[in-house]
Amino acid sequence: MSSNSTYLQMISTVSDAGELRLELVEKPIPTPKENEVVIKIEATPINPSDQGVMFGMSDISAAKTSGTGKDTVLTVPVSAQGLRVMKARVGQPLAVGNEGAGTVVATGSSDLAKSLAGKTVAVMGGSMYSQYRCVEATACLPLLEGHTAKDGASCFVNPLTALSMIETMKLEGHTALVHTAAASNLGQMLVRICKSDGVELVNIVRKEEQAKLLRDMGAKYVVNSSSDSFMAELTDAIHATGATLGFDATGGGMLASNILSCMEAAAARTPGAYSVYGSVKHKQVYLYGGLDTSPTVLNRGYGMAWGVGGWLLPNFLAKAGVEVAARLRSRVAKELKTSFASRYTNELSLTEALQADTVRQYYAKHTGEKYLICPQK
């Protein structure tokens, strides 16, 4: 345990005056209860889902940083519309950071808690942009020998999301997948595990260099949404794979609708009785991200056997049950340096993560870029 009795934690607060404030607050290091452990957080990633809490509906282009060291503060203006959307969180200081990893430095008295003493563990417990974190021992995933905190920092959100997409496919009776923003860190993981598990995967990217990246990894079906022949190529890939389930990270625009249209066009290539209601096989697209903040547009040119809905990892894991979640977590631990390896664009201290210019870099969410906060830096 640190000789200091306090630690720093990142907090995001929206004021009723129309300002978002991201800052570091000093807190006392807690004493763990019977079934708890205290983790010295050494690595924690910045995921798109984290940024939703960090910045909400604020104008990052106008962000400013003041102060130095532990007194560093990022302030960002919030529009009147943004305030209306975030009304429920006005005045509430929210701790940020979904997942991370570090060393267990103190434990409660239970056998499970004590068994984790000194071990490097990963955890998805919220409030992870912090130098220390007290959590239930059952929330910890002990890393295997030779795996560091940086190796395990991103072993929950992206790996479990990728694995849960395949679980969803199986549970709902589909046999192949379509995935958008496919050159992302998560998308590359999905390519690797689908290849390993023999699952047909159609990858949608926006740029040719992203398509090359995935093909070099062994991806068989990659289509570029900026191509003039995108719809024809997507229909060909869906027909070849039989994919009737899609996961869309963009959320807005017509991409989900286009995927459903191509699924319907692919189904029409298979001889069968004509129906005014379209193909019989259910076609489903789940929106699991919001990279495109414009409205989701559906042109409904794909019969009646279709669905569009939201998909969230914690909700799926709760529905799937403890045994499924444990099986997926075990696989992540075993394949942490292969299927689920993460690469980072930059490593930041807590104060560096509050610098306005740096914030604008990671807020851009460029495909393939991922930032890591190292709270002990």
Wavefront OBJ file of the C-alpha trace (Angstrom):
o trace
v 0.000 0.000 0.000
v 1.149 3.547 -0.717
v 2.633 5.503 2.180
v 0.142 8.241 1.280
v -3.330 7.976 2.759
v -5.070 9.619 -0.193
v -5.348 9.101 -3.929
v -6.606 10.955 -7.018
v -9.751 10.097 -8.964
v -11.141 11.672 -12.150
v -14.615 13.194 -11.837
v -16.959 14.668 -14.467
v -19.608 17.222 -13.462
v -22.113 19.252 -15.493
v -23.281 22.546 -14.003
v -26.651 24.193 -14.571
v -24.684 27.149 -15.956
v -23.792 25.081 -19.047
v -20.270 23.927 -18.263
v -18.794 20.439 -18.034
v -15.878 20.141 -15.619
v -13.454 17.213 -15.664
v -11.045 17.244 -12.742
v -9.119 15.203 -10.177
v -10.421 14.915 -6.633
v -8.458 13.692 -3.636
v -9.975 10.855 -1.631
v -8.860 8.714 1.329
v -7.638 5.233 0.435
v -10.385 2.911 1.746
v -9.975 -0.032 4.081
v -11.397 -3.126 2.370
v -14.323 -4.942 3.948
v -14.365 -8.726 4.387
v -14.965 -9.610 0.723
v -13.213 -6.604 -0.838
v -9.772 -5.815 -2.203
v -7.948 -2.554 -2.872
v -6.266 -2.384 -6.298
v -3.446 -0.034 -7.223
v -4.636 0.888 -10.721
v -1.781 0.843 -13.208
v -3.561 0.876 -16.590
v -7.059 1.792 -17.755
v -8.193 2.401 -21.374
v -10.262 5.221 -22.840
v -13.183 3.513 -24.586
v -15.946 5.295 -26.534
v -18.341 4.248 -23.758
v -16.121 6.049 -21.225
v -16.240 9.249 -23.249
v -20.004 9.361 -23.041
v -19.724 9.864 -19.271
v -16.585 12.000 -19.456
v -17.905 14.555 -21.923
v -21.607 13.972 -22.531
v -23.122 16.512 -24.957
v -20.340 19.092 -24.608
v -18.418 21.004 -27.297
v -14.915 19.493 -27.225
v -13.685 21.931 -29.886
v -13.997 24.677 -27.255
v -12.421 22.724 -24.369
v -9.867 24.547 -22.193
v -7.398 23.365 -19.559
v -6.326 25.316 -16.486
v -4.127 24.530 -13.485
v -1.270 22.068 -13.152
v -0.575 18.767 -11.432
v -3.427 17.490 -9.283
v -5.180 20.858 -9.733
v -5.520 20.396 -13.511
v -9.086 21.047 -14.685
v -10.676 20.649 -18.117
v -13.724 22.838 -18.765
v -16.022 22.404 -21.761
v -19.102 24.459 -22.710
v -22.460 22.713 -22.975
v -25.214 24.025 -25.243
v -28.780 24.601 -24.085
v -29.820 21.474 -25.993
v -26.987 19.516 -24.376
v -28.170 20.658 -20.937
v -31.683 19.426 -21.700
v -30.352 16.023 -22.756
v -28.134 15.776 -19.637
v -30.657 17.247 -17.199
v -30.591 14.152 -14.972
v -26.856 14.454 -14.306
v -26.597 18.217 -13.693
v -24.777 18.855 -10.417
v -23.815 15.211 -9.944
v -20.061 14.431 -9.815
v -19.624 11.206 -11.832
v -16.538 9.000 -11.508
v -15.350 7.751 -14.899
v -13.541 4.759 -16.387
v -15.209 1.384 -16.998
v -12.308 -1.044 -16.771
v -8.664 -1.367 -15.849
v -6.015 -3.475 -14.192
v -3.461 -3.286 -11.416
v -2.005 -4.920 -8.319
v -4.010 -5.946 -5.258
v -2.361 -4.123 -2.345
v -4.854 -4.753 0.471
v -7.553 -7.329 1.111
v -10.449 -8.128 3.391
v -10.536 -11.177 5.633
v -12.388 -13.631 3.360
v -10.464 -16.507 1.799
v -11.191 -15.300 -1.724
v -10.042 -11.761 -0.976
v -6.832 -12.949 0.706
v -6.074 -15.275 -2.205
v -5.733 -12.213 -4.455
v -3.113 -10.437 -2.335
v -0.219 -9.199 -4.488
v -1.775 -10.480 -7.715
v -2.263 -8.532 -10.933
v -5.974 -8.431 -11.662
v -8.331 -6.851 -14.169
v -11.724 -5.481 -13.217
v -14.751 -3.853 -14.831
v -16.101 -1.952 -11.876
v -16.460 1.668 -12.953
v -14.561 4.635 -11.427
v -11.325 3.238 -12.867
v -9.653 6.550 -13.802
v -8.211 6.512 -10.338
v -4.969 5.664 -8.583
v -6.710 3.134 -6.304
v -9.993 1.262 -6.475
v -11.787 -0.830 -3.845
v -13.984 -3.589 -5.335
v -15.601 -6.892 -4.459
v -13.131 -9.755 -4.783
v -15.586 -11.573 -7.051
v -15.296 -8.728 -9.593
v -11.584 -9.407 -10.141
v -10.136 -11.436 -12.995
v -6.667 -12.665 -11.945
v -4.270 -12.442 -14.880
v -2.080 -15.371 -15.830
v 1.615 -15.512 -15.006
v 3.597 -13.167 -17.238
v 0.649 -10.881 -18.053
v 1.011 -7.249 -17.007
v -1.591 -4.670 -16.025
v -1.200 -3.074 -19.464
v -1.915 -6.466 -21.067
v -5.098 -6.813 -19.002
v -6.323 -3.216 -18.954
v -8.736 -3.750 -21.867
v -9.719 -7.332 -21.193
v -13.375 -6.703 -20.405
v -15.213 -4.232 -22.639
v -13.881 -5.096 -26.107
v -13.062 -8.814 -25.631
v -16.337 -9.614 -23.864
v -18.274 -7.553 -26.407
v -16.717 -9.480 -29.302
v -17.347 -12.850 -27.643
v -20.891 -11.862 -26.651
v -21.702 -10.941 -30.243
v -20.959 -14.530 -31.214
v -22.953 -15.807 -28.230
v -25.891 -13.636 -29.324
v -25.604 -15.062 -32.834
v -25.836 -18.610 -31.512
v -28.627 -17.909 -29.019
v -30.810 -16.242 -31.671
v -30.298 -18.910 -34.323
v -28.083 -16.999 -36.769
v -24.989 -18.500 -38.388
v -22.885 -15.527 -39.525
v -22.270 -11.883 -38.644
v -21.952 -8.432 -40.199
v -19.872 -5.890 -38.246
v -19.333 -2.172 -38.895
v -16.348 0.035 -37.956
v -14.602 -3.293 -38.366
v -11.004 -2.030 -38.299
v -11.394 -0.863 -34.687
v -9.619 -2.542 -31.793
v -12.790 -4.516 -31.116
v -13.262 -5.285 -34.804
v -9.788 -6.761 -35.094
v -10.493 -8.975 -32.070
v -13.711 -10.148 -33.725
v -11.809 -11.032 -36.905
v -9.368 -13.154 -34.910
v -11.938 -15.050 -32.864
v -14.318 -15.620 -35.800
v -11.404 -17.023 -37.784
v -10.467 -19.258 -34.843
v -14.044 -20.407 -34.218
v -14.991 -20.911 -37.857
v -17.642 -18.178 -37.868
v -18.270 -16.360 -41.165
v -17.857 -12.590 -40.711
v -18.600 -9.682 -43.049
v -16.507 -6.623 -42.142
v -17.605 -3.100 -43.125
v -14.939 -0.350 -43.110
v -14.741 3.218 -44.448
v -11.277 3.321 -46.029
v -9.223 1.086 -48.292
v -6.252 1.061 -45.893
v -8.610 -0.318 -43.224
v -9.757 -3.007 -45.631
v -6.126 -3.938 -46.335
v -5.401 -4.153 -42.609
v -8.189 -6.682 -42.092
v -7.357 -8.688 -45.200
v -3.751 -8.913 -44.039
v -5.112 -10.363 -40.779
v -6.915 -13.060 -42.753
v -10.386 -11.523 -43.007
v -12.182 -13.101 -45.979
v -15.056 -10.654 -46.482
v -14.267 -6.934 -46.239
v -16.358 -4.219 -47.897
v -15.716 -0.488 -48.059
v -18.774 1.686 -47.366
v -17.225 4.597 -49.306
v -17.035 2.528 -52.497
v -19.488 3.195 -55.337
v -20.172 -0.541 -55.464
v -20.660 -0.897 -51.684
v -24.244 -2.186 -51.773
v -23.506 -4.763 -54.477
v -20.352 -5.955 -52.704
v -22.139 -6.145 -49.341
v -24.977 -8.148 -50.879
v -22.448 -10.556 -52.422
v -20.673 -11.020 -49.078
v -23.923 -11.560 -47.179
v -25.113 -14.056 -49.796
v -21.826 -15.947 -49.545
v -21.929 -16.129 -45.745
v -25.662 -16.333 -45.089
v -25.341 -13.564 -42.483
v -28.672 -12.441 -41.021
v -27.326 -10.651 -37.927
v -25.434 -7.364 -37.851
v -23.794 -5.268 -35.137
v -23.501 -1.581 -35.982
v -21.085 0.641 -34.053
v -22.072 3.807 -35.910
v -25.699 3.944 -34.796
v -26.771 6.892 -36.969
v -27.468 7.382 -40.665
v -28.593 4.653 -43.053
v -25.966 1.989 -42.464
v -28.237 -0.303 -40.428
v -30.952 0.079 -43.061
v -28.483 -0.635 -45.852
v -27.357 -3.823 -44.112
v -30.970 -5.014 -43.867
v -31.570 -4.128 -47.527
v -28.558 -6.192 -48.583
v -29.681 -9.086 -46.383
v -33.051 -9.001 -48.143
v -31.421 -8.773 -51.581
v -29.171 -11.726 -50.714
v -32.165 -13.761 -49.549
v -33.960 -13.028 -52.831
v -31.193 -14.837 -54.722
v -32.269 -18.137 -53.173
v -35.140 -19.700 -55.141
v -38.396 -19.863 -53.206
v -42.031 -18.839 -53.199
v -42.584 -15.104 -53.728
v -44.179 -13.182 -50.878
v -45.223 -9.546 -50.752
v -43.940 -9.602 -47.161
v -40.369 -10.377 -48.181
v -38.072 -13.190 -47.067
v -39.143 -15.435 -44.207
v -35.802 -15.569 -42.368
v -35.569 -12.916 -39.638
v -32.941 -10.254 -40.239
v -31.615 -8.354 -37.218
v -29.267 -5.404 -36.754
v -28.211 -4.286 -33.282
v -26.915 -0.763 -32.656
v -24.232 -1.005 -29.994
v -22.397 2.299 -30.496
v -22.918 5.908 -31.486
v -20.004 6.935 -33.691
v -22.531 8.663 -35.956
v -24.719 10.917 -33.805
v -27.208 11.716 -36.582
v -30.709 10.123 -36.517
v -31.003 6.462 -37.456
v -32.813 6.283 -40.800
v -34.723 3.168 -41.924
v -36.108 2.975 -45.469
v -38.020 -0.281 -44.753
v -37.376 -1.872 -48.111
v -36.714 -5.324 -46.690
v -40.022 -7.042 -46.097
v -41.461 -7.642 -42.636
v -39.100 -10.182 -41.035
v -36.578 -7.764 -39.566
v -35.622 -5.901 -36.429
v -33.401 -3.051 -35.271
v -32.606 -2.662 -31.605
v -30.083 -1.572 -29.033
v -27.473 -3.956 -27.636
v -25.417 -3.401 -24.490
v -22.785 -5.743 -23.036
v -23.883 -5.627 -19.350
v -27.488 -6.304 -20.352
v -26.473 -9.291 -22.447
v -24.251 -10.763 -19.716
v -27.046 -10.376 -17.158
v -29.415 -12.201 -19.496
v -26.900 -14.904 -20.446
v -26.190 -15.782 -16.827
v -23.230 -16.370 -14.509
v -21.976 -19.561 -16.185
v -21.755 -17.983 -19.651
v -20.045 -14.870 -18.259
v -17.503 -17.022 -16.392
v -16.771 -19.070 -19.519
v -16.180 -15.946 -21.597
v -13.962 -14.347 -18.933
v -11.886 -17.527 -18.715
v -11.293 -17.504 -22.463
v -10.226 -13.852 -22.370
v -7.643 -14.592 -19.662
v -6.200 -17.483 -21.674
v -5.999 -15.570 -24.973
v -5.034 -12.164 -23.601
v -1.872 -11.846 -25.689
v -3.293 -13.414 -28.850
v -6.965 -13.058 -29.781
v -7.575 -10.227 -27.335
v -4.329 -8.283 -27.497
v -4.737 -4.490 -27.451
v -2.347 -1.915 -28.883
v -2.274 1.697 -27.737
v -1.611 4.932 -29.599
v -0.376 6.697 -26.472
v -0.079 6.289 -22.707
v -1.256 9.204 -20.562
v -1.086 10.208 -16.925
v -4.300 11.377 -15.239
v -3.273 15.016 -15.711
v -2.207 14.483 -19.340
v -5.657 13.049 -20.046
v -7.101 16.445 -19.044
v -5.043 18.502 -21.505
v -7.416 20.039 -24.062
v -5.267 19.272 -27.127
v -4.806 15.665 -25.994
v -8.529 15.333 -25.280
v -9.330 16.420 -28.831
v -6.981 13.725 -30.144
v -8.580 10.802 -28.318
v -12.115 12.225 -28.565
v -11.821 11.998 -32.377
v -12.130 8.189 -32.036
v -10.051 7.494 -35.131
v -10.380 3.869 -36.226
v -7.585 1.721 -34.834
v -6.466 4.353 -32.297
v -6.757 3.622 -28.588
v -5.412 5.539 -25.592
v -4.341 4.192 -22.217
v -4.363 6.079 -18.914
v -1.638 5.049 -16.474
v -2.743 6.581 -13.133
v 0.590 5.918 -11.430
v 2.525 7.771 -14.166
l 1 2 3 4 5 6 7 8 9 10 11 12 13 14 15 16 17 18 19 20 21 22 23 24 25 26 27 28 29 30 31 32 33 34 35 36 37 38 39 40 41 42 43 44 45 46 47 48 49 50 51 52 53 54 55 56 57 58 59 60 61 62 63 64 65 66 67 68 69 70 71 72 73 74 75 76 77 78 79 80 81 82 83 84 85 86 87 88 89 90 91 92 93 94 95 96 97 98 99 100 101 102 103 104 105 106 107 108 109 110 111 112 113 114 115 116 117 118 119 120 121 122 123 124 125 126 127 128 129 130 131 132 133 134 135 136 137 138 139 140 141 142 143 144 145 146 147 148 149 150 151 152 153 154 155 156 157 158 159 160 161 162 163 164 165 166 167 168 169 170 171 172 173 174 175 176 177 178 179 180 181 182 183 184 185 186 187 188 189 190 191 192 193 194 195 196 197 198 199 200 201 202 203 204 205 206 207 208 209 210 211 212 213 214 215 216 217 218 219 220 221 222 223 224 225 226 227 228 229 230 231 232 233 234 235 236 237 238 239 240 241 242 243 244 245 246 247 248 249 250 251 252 253 254 255 256 257 258 259 260 261 262 263 264 265 266 267 268 269 270 271 272 273 274 275 276 277 278 279 280 281 282 283 284 285 286 287 288 289 290 291 292 293 294 295 296 297 298 299 300 301 302 303 304 305 306 307 308 309 310 311 312 313 314 315 316 317 318 319 320 321 322 323 324 325 326 327 328 329 330 331 332 333 334 335 336 337 338 339 340 341 342 343 344 345 346 347 348 349 350 351 352 353 354 355 356 357 358 359 360 361 362 363 364 365 366 367 368 369 370 371 372 373 374 375 376 377
